[in-house]
Amino acid sequence: MGSDTSTSSDFTTETLMPRVYDELRKLASRKMSRENPGQTITGTALLHEAYLRLSKEGDEPRWANEKQFFSAAAEAMRRILIDRVRGKLSLKRGSEYEHTELDEAQIQAPASDGMLISIDEALDVFASHDPDGAELVKLRFFAGLTLEEIAESTGVAIRTVSRRWRYARAWLEKYLSERS
């Protein structure tokens, strides 16, 4: 991400999107390349839909900095993917969610629709008691950032990010296993 040397009046969706567009497009494309085959949305389309959602939030949302905007864009992409999966699952009669453990290999491999819904639900619960950890999971799982990229974009030391990731992953694994 670029530096945050602009004035606070420059931190609107309209002014920030051109600054971070290429980086967000690459992340969205990378995320979509790891999804199950047959997806009907491209990385660029995902990013554009996220932009539309961010633009609709109030008259003209003001962001504290590029980091806050980047996180909001990752959250918007997460919501879009989850909404698409929920819509697809609601079309199938008798569909059941699939509960599985979350591990590093699953972050790199395509997630099944049921697993994606399960992780999203667990993440909502996790966010209620560890918002920073939940944000890390969103950036890692839904935006496809590496731990190093998360550390750089959030300004948090890589050791802290790694420790938070281990805790978040263990918490989510325990939560998902208790529900299966």
N, C-alpha and C positions, 0 to 999 in steps of 0.2 A: 504494500500500500504506500501511497505517497505520504509526504510529510503533512503535518497539521499546522502549517505556518500561515494559513489564511485567516481572515477575520471571521468572527462568528456569523456575520451576515452571509458569508459564502457557503455555509453548511446547510444547504437545502437539497432536497432530492434532485432537483433540476440541475444544480451546480455540481453536486458530488458525483452523479452518475457518469458524466463524461470522464471524470478523473479516474474512476475505478472500474469503468466498463470492461476494459480488456482483461483485467485480473478476474473480475466476477464471471465473465464469459468463459474464461479458461476453466475456472472452478466448476461452473455449471456443466460444461461439456465433459469434464473429467468425471463428475458425479454421474451423469447420464450414461457414460460409456461403461460404468460398472453396474448399471441396472439390468434387470432381466431383459432378454431380447423381446422385440415386439412393442417397445414403448412408442407411444404416439406423440411424444414431445421431445424436441431437441434441446440441447443445452442452451442455445441462443433463445429459443422460444420460452424456456423456463426462466431465463434471466429477464426477458421482456415482460413476462407475466408478473414476475416479482416486482419489477419497476412500476407496473401499473398499480399493483397493490400498495406499494409504498407511496405512490403519488396520491392515492385516494385517502390516505390517513390524514384527515383534517384539511384545512385550507392549503397550507404549505408547511409540511413538517420541517422543523429546524432540528438539526443534529448537533450535538456538542462537538463532534469531530468525525473524521473519516472512519475511525474504529467503530463508533456507535452505528454509523450508517452501514458499514460492512456487516456488522452483527445483525442488524435489522434485515438486510438483504438475505443473509443466510437463513434467518428465521422465516422470512417470506417464502424462500425456496422450499424449506422444510414443510411449511403448511401446504403449499401447492402440491408437492409430491404426496403428502398424507391425504389431502382431499381427493386426489386422483385415485389413490388406492382404495379409499373408502367408497368412492363412487363405483369403482370396478367391482369391489366385493359385494356391494349392495345389490348389484345386478345378478349375482349368483345366488340361487336359493340354497339354503342349508350350508352356506360357507361358514367355516369355523376358523378362528384365528389359530395360527400355529405358534406355539411357544417354544423358543429355543434359547440356548445360552448365547450371550454376546461375547465374542472373542475377536482378537486381532485379525484372524483370517476372514471373519465375516465382514469386517470393515472393508477389506479389499475385494471381497467377492460380492456378486449381486445378492441383494436381500430379497427374500420372498415377500409377497404382499402382506401375508399374515405376520411375518416377523417384523416388518416395518411398522405395522399398526401396533404390535405389542411393544416395540421399543418406544414409539411415540407416546403411548399411554404411560409406560413406566417413566419416561422422561418428564412428563407432566407432574407426576408424584414426586420424583426426585427434585425437581425445580422448587417445590414448596419448602424444602429444607436445605437445599444447596444450590442456589441460583448460579453461582460461579461454575460449579461442576456441571450443571445442566447446560450452560452456555458452551463450555468446553466440548461436551458431547455433541451438541448441535454443529459446532464448527468442524469437529472431527468426522462425525458420521454423515451428517446431511450436506455439509459444504465440501467435504473431502480434503480438508486441510491436514497436513502433517503436524506432529507435535511441535516441530521447529517453526513452521509457518504460524501456528497459533501463538507460540511464544513471541515471535516477532510482531505479529499484528496486534497483540494485546499488551505488549510491553511487560509481560510477566516472564521471569526467569524460566529457562527450559526445565530446570530441576523441579520447580514448583508446578509447572504444567504437567510434567511426567508423574509427579506424586498425585496430583488431582485426577489425572487420567486413570491411574491404577485404582484409586478409591472409587471413582465414578463407575468404572467397569465392574469392579467387585460388587458394588451396591446394586447395579442394574442386573448382573448375573443372578444375585441372590433373589432379588425381587421377581425376576422372570421365572426362576426355578420354583419359587413358592406358588406361583400362579398356574404352573403347568400341571 
